[in-house]
Amino acid sequence: MKNYFELSFEKSIKTKKKCVEQGFSSLYKISKIILDSFKSGGKLMICGNGGSASDAQHLVAELLVRLRPEINRDPIPALFLAQDTSTITACGNDYSFNNLFSRNIDALGNKGDSLLAISTSGNSKNIINAITSAKKKDIKVCA
């Protein structure tokens, strides 16, 4: 068991070192897109499946409430696109889970908003459909 933990930590360290070596230009670009959206009165919509959905929901909560207890600030306009079980199950039943995020973007997304799509594989049909819907509405997409 000790070997497992050591190997996991070493793998994590190698991954982080590789990120530092490659630079963070993509992250700076993403942050600029999202900040420009906020500055123009837009909101951030975030989607993901499974663990990525948990990450997305957590990030939205941090933006709406606060990141640090010692810093009070205005809430930041963000929306998790798998917002409630009623919407999720109705869309899955009446249409398809492939349409869950795109359906919400069609209803709630506006030009000037931004979309952060989180996907481990990059092949999830509902994420791809969300990106397609966002682009049709001139919503900036980060993935």
C-alpha positions, 0 to 999 in steps of 0.5 A: 500500500505504501508503494501505491501512495508514493507512486500516486504522489510522484505521478502528481508531482511529475504532472505539475512539473510538466504543466510548469514547463509547458507554461500557462498560456492556455489558462491565461487565455481562458481567464481573459475570455471569462473575465471579458464576459463578466466585464461585458455583463455576461455570465459563465455557464459550466458543464461536465459529466460525473466527476467533472460535473462535481467540479463544475458545480463546486466552482459555480458555488465558489463564484456565487458565494466566495472562495475565501472566508476572509474576503467578502465580494459581490457574487460572480454570475455563474451557472451550473448547467445540470442545475437540478434533478427535475431538469436532468431527468425530464430532459433525459426522458423527453429528449436525450441526455445528449441534449441536457447542456445544449437545451439549457444553453438554448434557454439561458445563454446569451451573446456575451456569455462564456461556457466552460466545458469540462470533459476528461475524454473530450468525446461526450456527446452532451458536451459537444452539443453544448459547445455547438449550441454555444457557438451558434449563440456567439457564446465564447467557449473554453474547454 
